[in-house]
Amino acid sequence: MNKLGILTTFLHNILVYNIPLLYGTVGEIIVEKSGSLNLGVEGIMAVGAIFGYIFGCFANSLGVGILVAFLAGALCGLLFAMLTVTLQANQNITGLTLTTFGLGIYFFVGNGLKATNWPVMSNYSNIQNGFANIPIPGLSKIPVLGHGLFNHNILVYLGFVIAIAVWLYLNHTAPGLRLRAIGENPGAADSVGINVRRMKYLHICLGCGIMGIGGYYMGLNMSGSFISSCWINGYGWIAVALVIFANWSPLLAILGTFVFGFFNTLRVSGTSLAAAFPGLLGWMAKVPTQLYQALPFIITAIVLVGSSIRQKKSSGLPASLGLNYFREDR
């Protein structure tokens, strides 16, 4: 492969292997904008992954897989909402429990089917064809950048569409502004007639459903090969960190996905880049891969420190994040 080909492949892989972070981050942003802190992203993505993949294969339909993954994630969100909104359970503990619960379901269902009738992705033509790359006319022909950024499967494009749509929803629609008001001060929102409980339920389920689609993408990207480790592989936790990096903005979440994706991909492609460009990037071959793996978290820590010293008005952090709202207390 020539030098430009290696660079193009590197850019392409940034999106291919890291777009699930965008789904997880945008989903968590919706949840947190309602004032709820959900640390169960890892488990929710796992549930969406396993059920989306199984039902999608049995129906031989990518659309069915996406729908089921969304509904599975939304059901996890419904459970989280029931526990934290209605029953006033601690949000941190509930989210961590949901991660354990989701991973347990993933391995229980996956190991059960693996021993009997695991659906092999290569046997379902509609799934494979639906997950194939779709080049964007014109843009995909741009040298280097074209194939790297504009020749991907439908779920990559859907991730960007969802992120942009959620940004527009939160900033330019009445329901989105009401949701942000709930995240800032649920008591004040309640006093002007906003149904806080209903809004929380709806948006927690919506956000968790989007997380489920991200999990489904990861299963497809691994060709449905059920192995001893979970398909999600810690991406849910990275998504939680990305929310801070993105300052609770779906548009900045796109940038965050590129940044985290760059370093994640560099971990496995650094040697190839060093060999292709020895004069400029030869030093990368001497850098331990563990450093590349740690860099996204180091960057997040720096951003977290920076956000703590910024003026509150410049931060997207909802003021009531993580605090349960009990109407009789207002």
C-alpha positions as a LaTeX table, in Angstrom:
\begin{tabular}{lrrr}
\hline
Residue & $x$ (\AA) & $y$ (\AA) & $z$ (\AA) \\
\hline
Met1 & 0.00 & 0.00 & 0.00 \\
Asn2 & 1.37 & 3.44 & $-0.94$ \\
Lys3 & 1.81 & 6.31 & 1.49 \\
Leu4 & $-1.43$ & 8.05 & 0.56 \\
Gly5 & $-3.27$ & 4.75 & 0.83 \\
Ile6 & $-1.98$ & 4.25 & 4.38 \\
Leu7 & $-3.05$ & 7.78 & 5.34 \\
Thr8 & $-6.48$ & 7.30 & 3.77 \\
Thr9 & $-6.97$ & 4.01 & 5.59 \\
Phe10 & $-5.97$ & 5.67 & 8.86 \\
Leu11 & $-8.60$ & 8.39 & 8.40 \\
His12 & $-11.19$ & 5.82 & 7.37 \\
Asn13 & $-10.55$ & 3.68 & 10.44 \\
Ile14 & $-10.95$ & 6.65 & 12.79 \\
Leu15 & $-14.65$ & 6.68 & 11.92 \\
Val16 & $-15.16$ & 2.97 & 11.33 \\
Tyr17 & $-13.96$ & 1.90 & 14.75 \\
Asn18 & $-14.94$ & 4.90 & 16.84 \\
Ile19 & $-18.32$ & 6.13 & 15.62 \\
Pro20 & $-20.05$ & 4.15 & 18.44 \\
Leu21 & $-18.55$ & 6.74 & 20.79 \\
Leu22 & $-20.68$ & 9.37 & 19.06 \\
Tyr23 & $-23.87$ & 7.37 & 19.65 \\
Gly24 & $-22.98$ & 6.78 & 23.29 \\
Thr25 & $-21.97$ & 10.41 & 23.88 \\
Val26 & $-25.00$ & 11.99 & 22.21 \\
Gly27 & $-27.32$ & 9.59 & 24.03 \\
Glu28 & $-25.72$ & 10.44 & 27.37 \\
Ile29 & $-25.90$ & 14.19 & 26.60 \\
Ile30 & $-29.68$ & 13.89 & 26.16 \\
Val31 & $-29.98$ & 12.02 & 29.45 \\
Glu32 & $-27.77$ & 14.48 & 31.34 \\
Lys33 & $-29.54$ & 17.51 & 29.90 \\
Ser34 & $-32.62$ & 16.22 & 31.73 \\
Gly35 & $-30.64$ & 16.41 & 34.97 \\
Ser36 & $-30.01$ & 12.66 & 35.24 \\
Leu37 & $-26.54$ & 11.16 & 35.43 \\
Asn38 & $-26.53$ & 7.68 & 33.89 \\
Leu39 & $-23.32$ & 5.72 & 34.40 \\
Gly40 & $-24.86$ & 2.64 & 32.80 \\
Val41 & $-23.86$ & 3.48 & 29.21 \\
Glu42 & $-21.62$ & 0.42 & 28.93 \\
Gly43 & $-24.38$ & $-1.98$ & 29.93 \\
Ile44 & $-27.03$ & $-0.25$ & 27.81 \\
Met45 & $-24.83$ & $-0.43$ & 24.71 \\
Ala46 & $-24.22$ & $-4.12$ & 25.43 \\
Val47 & $-27.95$ & $-4.85$ & 25.65 \\
Gly48 & $-28.62$ & $-2.94$ & 22.43 \\
Ala49 & $-25.76$ & $-4.79$ & 20.75 \\
Ile50 & $-26.81$ & $-8.32$ & 21.58 \\
Phe51 & $-30.55$ & $-7.96$ & 20.94 \\
Gly52 & $-30.14$ & $-5.74$ & 17.88 \\
Tyr53 & $-27.72$ & $-8.21$ & 16.33 \\
Ile54 & $-29.77$ & $-11.33$ & 17.09 \\
Phe55 & $-33.13$ & $-9.97$ & 15.95 \\
Gly56 & $-31.56$ & $-8.19$ & 12.97 \\
Cys57 & $-30.00$ & $-11.44$ & 11.77 \\
Phe58 & $-33.10$ & $-13.57$ & 12.35 \\
Ala59 & $-35.15$ & $-11.00$ & 10.40 \\
Asn60 & $-32.28$ & $-10.58$ & 7.91 \\
Ser61 & $-32.85$ & $-6.83$ & 8.09 \\
Leu62 & $-30.51$ & $-4.05$ & 9.15 \\
Gly63 & $-33.52$ & $-1.83$ & 9.82 \\
Val64 & $-35.02$ & $-4.35$ & 12.23 \\
Gly65 & $-31.67$ & $-4.62$ & 14.00 \\
Ile66 & $-31.46$ & $-0.84$ & 14.43 \\
Leu67 & $-35.05$ & $-0.66$ & 15.70 \\
Val68 & $-34.61$ & $-3.52$ & 18.17 \\
Ala69 & $-31.29$ & $-2.09$ & 19.41 \\
Phe70 & $-33.01$ & 1.26 & 20.00 \\
Leu71 & $-35.94$ & $-0.34$ & 21.81 \\
Ala72 & $-33.65$ & $-2.52$ & 23.94 \\
Gly73 & $-31.65$ & 0.55 & 24.97 \\
Ala74 & $-34.86$ & 2.50 & 25.59 \\
Leu75 & $-36.17$ & $-0.26$ & 27.88 \\
Cys76 & $-32.95$ & 0.01 & 29.90 \\
Gly77 & $-33.60$ & 3.75 & 30.04 \\
Leu78 & $-37.14$ & 3.10 & 31.22 \\
Leu79 & $-35.78$ & 0.93 & 34.04 \\
Phe80 & $-33.30$ & 3.65 & 34.99 \\
Ala81 & $-36.06$ & 6.29 & 34.94 \\
Met82 & $-38.40$ & 4.20 & 37.07 \\
Leu83 & $-35.69$ & 3.71 & 39.69 \\
Thr84 & $-34.32$ & 7.25 & 39.77 \\
Val85 & $-37.25$ & 9.48 & 38.77 \\
Thr86 & $-40.16$ & 7.63 & 40.36 \\
Leu87 & $-38.48$ & 5.73 & 43.20 \\
Gln88 & $-35.79$ & 8.38 & 43.83 \\
Ala89 & $-32.94$ & 5.86 & 43.86 \\
Asn90 & $-29.36$ & 7.12 & 43.86 \\
Gln91 & $-28.41$ & 7.83 & 40.25 \\
Asn92 & $-24.76$ & 6.84 & 40.54 \\
Ile93 & $-25.50$ & 3.46 & 42.10 \\
Thr94 & $-28.37$ & 2.80 & 39.70 \\
Gly95 & $-26.19$ & 3.54 & 36.67 \\
Leu96 & $-23.38$ & 1.30 & 37.87 \\
Thr97 & $-25.89$ & $-1.45$ & 38.61 \\
Leu98 & $-27.34$ & $-1.05$ & 35.12 \\
Thr99 & $-23.87$ & $-1.59$ & 33.65 \\
Thr100 & $-23.50$ & $-4.85$ & 35.58 \\
Phe101 & $-27.05$ & $-5.87$ & 34.68 \\
Gly102 & $-26.58$ & $-5.09$ & 30.98 \\
Leu103 & $-23.28$ & $-6.94$ & 30.70 \\
Gly104 & $-24.84$ & $-9.90$ & 32.52 \\
Ile105 & $-27.69$ & $-10.04$ & 29.99 \\
Tyr106 & $-25.20$ & $-9.74$ & 27.13 \\
Phe107 & $-23.16$ & $-12.75$ & 28.24 \\
Phe108 & $-26.19$ & $-14.78$ & 29.34 \\
Val109 & $-27.97$ & $-14.44$ & 26.00 \\
Gly110 & $-24.79$ & $-14.60$ & 23.91 \\
Asn111 & $-23.35$ & $-17.70$ & 25.58 \\
Gly112 & $-26.74$ & $-19.39$ & 25.49 \\
Leu113 & $-27.11$ & $-18.89$ & 21.74 \\
Lys114 & $-23.46$ & $-19.60$ & 21.03 \\
Ala115 & $-23.92$ & $-23.09$ & 22.42 \\
Thr116 & $-26.96$ & $-23.78$ & 20.24 \\
Asn117 & $-27.70$ & $-21.53$ & 17.28 \\
Trp118 & $-25.54$ & $-18.41$ & 17.09 \\
Pro119 & $-26.47$ & $-16.32$ & 13.99 \\
Val120 & $-23.38$ & $-15.94$ & 11.80 \\
Met121 & $-23.43$ & $-12.56$ & 10.07 \\
Ser122 & $-22.06$ & $-13.94$ & 6.78 \\
Asn123 & $-25.24$ & $-16.03$ & 6.41 \\
Tyr124 & $-27.48$ & $-12.95$ & 6.23 \\
Ser125 & $-27.01$ & $-11.12$ & 2.95 \\
Asn126 & $-29.31$ & $-8.20$ & 3.77 \\
Ile127 & $-27.32$ & $-7.44$ & 6.91 \\
Gln128 & $-24.00$ & $-7.55$ & 5.07 \\
Asn129 & $-25.29$ & $-5.52$ & 2.13 \\
Gly130 & $-26.97$ & $-2.99$ & 4.44 \\
Phe131 & $-23.73$ & $-2.53$ & 6.37 \\
Ala132 & $-21.66$ & $-2.04$ & 3.23 \\
Asn133 & $-20.00$ & 1.29 & 2.48 \\
Ile134 & $-22.03$ & 3.89 & 0.59 \\
Pro135 & $-19.78$ & 6.50 & $-1.08$ \\
Ile136 & $-21.17$ & 10.04 & $-1.12$ \\
Pro137 & $-21.20$ & 11.19 & $-4.76$ \\
Gly138 & $-18.54$ & 13.77 & $-5.48$ \\
Leu139 & $-17.16$ & 14.02 & $-1.97$ \\
Ser140 & $-15.90$ & 10.43 & $-1.94$ \\
Lys141 & $-13.66$ & 11.25 & $-4.95$ \\
Ile142 & $-11.62$ & 13.85 & $-3.05$ \\
Pro143 & $-8.01$ & 12.63 & $-2.83$ \\
Val144 & $-7.12$ & 11.07 & 0.54 \\
Leu145 & $-10.05$ & 12.64 & 2.41 \\
Gly146 & $-12.73$ & 11.27 & 0.09 \\
His147 & $-12.48$ & 7.59 & 0.94 \\
Gly148 & $-11.41$ & 8.33 & 4.49 \\
Leu149 & $-14.37$ & 10.53 & 5.43 \\
Phe150 & $-17.09$ & 10.09 & 2.82 \\
Asn151 & $-17.21$ & 6.37 & 2.08 \\
His152 & $-18.83$ & 4.64 & 5.03 \\
Asn153 & $-21.79$ & 2.48 & 6.01 \\
Ile154 & $-25.22$ & 3.88 & 6.73 \\
Leu155 & $-24.77$ & 3.75 & 10.52 \\
Val156 & $-21.79$ & 6.12 & 10.34 \\
Tyr157 & $-23.87$ & 8.69 & 8.47 \\
Leu158 & $-26.82$ & 8.11 & 10.81 \\
Gly159 & $-24.59$ & 8.90 & 13.79 \\
Phe160 & $-23.73$ & 12.32 & 12.38 \\
Val161 & $-27.35$ & 13.00 & 11.44 \\
Ile162 & $-28.50$ & 12.15 & 14.98 \\
Ala163 & $-25.82$ & 14.38 & 16.56 \\
Ile164 & $-26.78$ & 17.36 & 14.39 \\
Ala165 & $-30.50$ & 16.74 & 14.89 \\
Val166 & $-30.09$ & 16.55 & 18.68 \\
Trp167 & $-28.10$ & 19.80 & 18.69 \\
Leu168 & $-30.86$ & 21.53 & 16.74 \\
Tyr169 & $-33.47$ & 20.01 & 19.04 \\
Leu170 & $-31.76$ & 21.16 & 22.23 \\
Asn171 & $-31.01$ & 24.67 & 21.03 \\
His172 & $-33.75$ & 25.61 & 18.58 \\
Thr173 & $-36.99$ & 23.88 & 19.62 \\
Ala174 & $-39.39$ & 24.54 & 22.47 \\
Pro175 & $-39.28$ & 20.96 & 23.87 \\
Gly176 & $-35.47$ & 21.04 & 23.77 \\
Leu177 & $-35.34$ & 24.32 & 25.67 \\
Arg178 & $-37.82$ & 22.93 & 28.22 \\
Leu179 & $-35.58$ & 19.92 & 28.68 \\
Arg180 & $-32.58$ & 22.16 & 29.33 \\
Ala181 & $-34.65$ & 24.14 & 31.82 \\
Ile182 & $-35.42$ & 20.93 & 33.70 \\
Gly183 & $-31.72$ & 20.09 & 33.82 \\
Glu184 & $-30.91$ & 23.51 & 35.22 \\
Asn185 & $-33.76$ & 23.93 & 37.72 \\
Pro186 & $-36.55$ & 21.32 & 37.72 \\
Gly187 & $-38.46$ & 23.15 & 40.44 \\
Ala188 & $-38.63$ & 26.34 & 38.41 \\
Ala189 & $-39.60$ & 24.39 & 35.29 \\
Asp190 & $-42.33$ & 22.60 & 37.22 \\
Ser191 & $-43.68$ & 25.90 & 38.52 \\
Val192 & $-44.35$ & 27.17 & 35.00 \\
Gly193 & $-46.27$ & 24.05 & 33.99 \\
Ile194 & $-43.60$ & 21.79 & 32.49 \\
Asn195 & $-44.27$ & 18.13 & 33.25 \\
Val196 & $-40.86$ & 17.28 & 34.70 \\
Arg197 & $-41.46$ & 13.58 & 35.23 \\
Arg198 & $-42.80$ & 12.98 & 31.73 \\
Met199 & $-39.98$ & 14.94 & 30.10 \\
Lys200 & $-37.38$ & 13.04 & 32.10 \\
Tyr201 & $-38.90$ & 9.67 & 31.19 \\
Leu202 & $-39.12$ & 10.48 & 27.48 \\
His203 & $-35.61$ & 11.82 & 27.14 \\
Ile204 & $-33.92$ & 9.21 & 29.30 \\
Cys205 & $-35.50$ & 6.53 & 27.11 \\
Leu206 & $-34.56$ & 8.43 & 23.93 \\
Gly207 & $-30.96$ & 8.90 & 24.99 \\
Cys208 & $-30.57$ & 5.29 & 26.06 \\
Gly209 & $-32.13$ & 4.11 & 22.79 \\
Ile210 & $-29.46$ & 6.01 & 20.85 \\
Met211 & $-26.80$ & 4.33 & 23.01 \\
Gly212 & $-28.30$ & 0.96 & 22.04 \\
Ile213 & $-27.82$ & 1.70 & 18.34 \\
Gly214 & $-24.15$ & 2.44 & 19.03 \\
Gly215 & $-23.82$ & $-0.96$ & 20.65 \\
Tyr216 & $-25.44$ & $-2.63$ & 17.64 \\
Tyr217 & $-22.94$ & $-0.90$ & 15.38 \\
Met218 & $-20.06$ & $-2.38$ & 17.38 \\
Gly219 & $-21.47$ & $-5.88$ & 17.01 \\
Leu220 & $-21.77$ & $-5.48$ & 13.25 \\
Asn221 & $-18.32$ & $-3.96$ & 13.01 \\
Met222 & $-16.92$ & $-7.09$ & 14.63 \\
Ser223 & $-18.82$ & $-9.21$ & 12.09 \\
Gly224 & $-21.02$ & $-10.59$ & 14.85 \\
Ser225 & $-18.21$ & $-12.74$ & 16.23 \\
Phe226 & $-19.18$ & $-13.52$ & 19.82 \\
Ile227 & $-15.99$ & $-13.82$ & 21.86 \\
Ser228 & $-15.11$ & $-14.04$ & 25.53 \\
Ser229 & $-14.86$ & $-10.24$ & 25.90 \\
Cys230 & $-17.79$ & $-7.86$ & 25.39 \\
Trp231 & $-18.18$ & $-6.09$ & 22.04 \\
Ile232 & $-18.45$ & $-2.75$ & 23.83 \\
Asn233 & $-15.01$ & $-3.14$ & 25.42 \\
Gly234 & $-15.11$ & $-0.01$ & 27.58 \\
Tyr235 & $-16.51$ & 2.34 & 24.94 \\
Gly236 & $-19.44$ & 3.16 & 27.21 \\
Trp237 & $-17.10$ & 4.58 & 29.84 \\
Ile238 & $-15.21$ & 6.56 & 27.21 \\
Ala239 & $-18.55$ & 8.00 & 26.04 \\
Val240 & $-19.27$ & 9.24 & 29.57 \\
Ala241 & $-15.89$ & 11.00 & 29.56 \\
Leu242 & $-16.56$ & 12.40 & 26.09 \\
Val243 & $-19.64$ & 14.20 & 27.38 \\
Ile244 & $-17.33$ & 16.33 & 29.52 \\
Phe245 & $-14.88$ & 16.77 & 26.64 \\
Ala246 & $-17.75$ & 17.93 & 24.41 \\
Asn247 & $-19.04$ & 20.33 & 27.08 \\
Trp248 & $-22.49$ & 18.73 & 26.78 \\
Ser249 & $-22.79$ & 19.77 & 23.10 \\
Pro250 & $-23.73$ & 17.18 & 20.43 \\
Leu251 & $-21.76$ & 19.12 & 17.81 \\
Leu252 & $-18.62$ & 19.13 & 19.94 \\
Ala253 & $-19.25$ & 15.42 & 20.50 \\
Ile254 & $-18.46$ & 14.95 & 16.80 \\
Leu255 & $-15.11$ & 16.66 & 17.34 \\
Gly256 & $-14.54$ & 14.61 & 20.48 \\
Thr257 & $-15.17$ & 11.41 & 18.55 \\
Phe258 & $-12.47$ & 12.41 & 16.07 \\
Val259 & $-10.00$ & 13.27 & 18.85 \\
Phe260 & $-10.57$ & 10.07 & 20.82 \\
Gly261 & $-10.80$ & 8.08 & 17.60 \\
Phe262 & $-7.52$ & 9.54 & 16.37 \\
Phe263 & $-5.61$ & 8.31 & 19.40 \\
Asn264 & $-7.42$ & 4.98 & 19.56 \\
Thr265 & $-6.59$ & 4.34 & 15.91 \\
Leu266 & $-3.05$ & 5.60 & 16.36 \\
Arg267 & $-2.55$ & 2.83 & 18.90 \\
Val268 & $-2.86$ & 0.19 & 16.16 \\
Ser269 & $-1.74$ & 2.21 & 13.12 \\
Gly270 & 1.18 & 4.18 & 14.53 \\
Thr271 & 3.73 & 1.65 & 13.26 \\
Ser272 & 2.32 & 1.75 & 9.73 \\
Leu273 & 2.37 & 5.56 & 9.67 \\
Ala274 & 5.93 & 5.58 & 11.00 \\
Ala275 & 7.02 & 3.18 & 8.25 \\
Ala276 & 5.23 & 5.17 & 5.54 \\
Phe277 & 6.60 & 8.56 & 6.67 \\
Pro278 & 9.92 & 7.77 & 8.42 \\
Gly279 & 11.25 & 11.32 & 8.13 \\
Leu280 & 8.21 & 12.96 & 9.69 \\
Leu281 & 6.62 & 10.24 & 11.82 \\
Gly282 & 9.42 & 7.75 & 12.36 \\
Trp283 & 9.54 & 8.61 & 16.05 \\
Met284 & 6.05 & 7.13 & 16.47 \\
Ala285 & 7.45 & 3.61 & 16.22 \\
Lys286 & 9.29 & 4.17 & 19.50 \\
Val287 & 6.24 & 5.39 & 21.42 \\
Pro288 & 4.63 & 2.67 & 23.61 \\
Thr289 & 1.12 & 1.82 & 22.45 \\
Gln290 & $-0.04$ & 2.19 & 26.06 \\
Leu291 & 0.65 & 5.93 & 25.84 \\
Tyr292 & $-1.58$ & 6.26 & 22.78 \\
Gln293 & $-4.29$ & 4.38 & 24.66 \\
Ala294 & $-3.98$ & 6.67 & 27.68 \\
Leu295 & $-3.84$ & 9.98 & 25.79 \\
Pro296 & $-7.62$ & 10.38 & 25.32 \\
Phe297 & $-8.13$ & 10.07 & 29.06 \\
Ile298 & $-5.27$ & 12.45 & 29.79 \\
Ile299 & $-6.90$ & 14.98 & 27.45 \\
Thr300 & $-10.25$ & 14.46 & 29.19 \\
Ala301 & $-8.63$ & 15.09 & 32.58 \\
Ile302 & $-7.12$ & 18.31 & 31.26 \\
Val303 & $-10.47$ & 19.40 & 29.85 \\
Leu304 & $-12.16$ & 18.54 & 33.17 \\
Val305 & $-9.69$ & 20.72 & 35.07 \\
Gly306 & $-10.15$ & 23.49 & 32.52 \\
Ser307 & $-13.94$ & 23.29 & 32.74 \\
Ser308 & $-13.80$ & 23.58 & 36.53 \\
Ile309 & $-12.02$ & 26.94 & 36.39 \\
Arg310 & $-14.13$ & 28.40 & 33.60 \\
Gln311 & $-17.02$ & 30.70 & 34.31 \\
Lys312 & $-20.20$ & 28.74 & 34.93 \\
Lys313 & $-21.99$ & 30.48 & 32.08 \\
Ser314 & $-19.50$ & 29.04 & 29.59 \\
Ser315 & $-20.07$ & 25.47 & 30.74 \\
Gly316 & $-22.80$ & 23.21 & 29.40 \\
Leu317 & $-22.97$ & 21.29 & 32.69 \\
Pro318 & $-26.63$ & 21.14 & 33.83 \\
Ala319 & $-26.87$ & 22.70 & 37.29 \\
Ser320 & $-29.12$ & 19.94 & 38.65 \\
Leu321 & $-27.17$ & 17.03 & 37.15 \\
Gly322 & $-27.28$ & 13.96 & 39.37 \\
Leu323 & $-29.83$ & 15.43 & 41.78 \\
Asn324 & $-33.18$ & 13.68 & 42.13 \\
Tyr325 & $-36.19$ & 15.96 & 41.97 \\
Phe326 & $-38.95$ & 15.41 & 44.49 \\
Arg327 & $-41.84$ & 17.72 & 43.72 \\
Glu328 & $-43.03$ & 18.07 & 47.31 \\
Asp329 & $-39.64$ & 19.49 & 48.31 \\
Arg330 & $-39.86$ & 22.59 & 46.15 \\
\hline
\end{tabular}
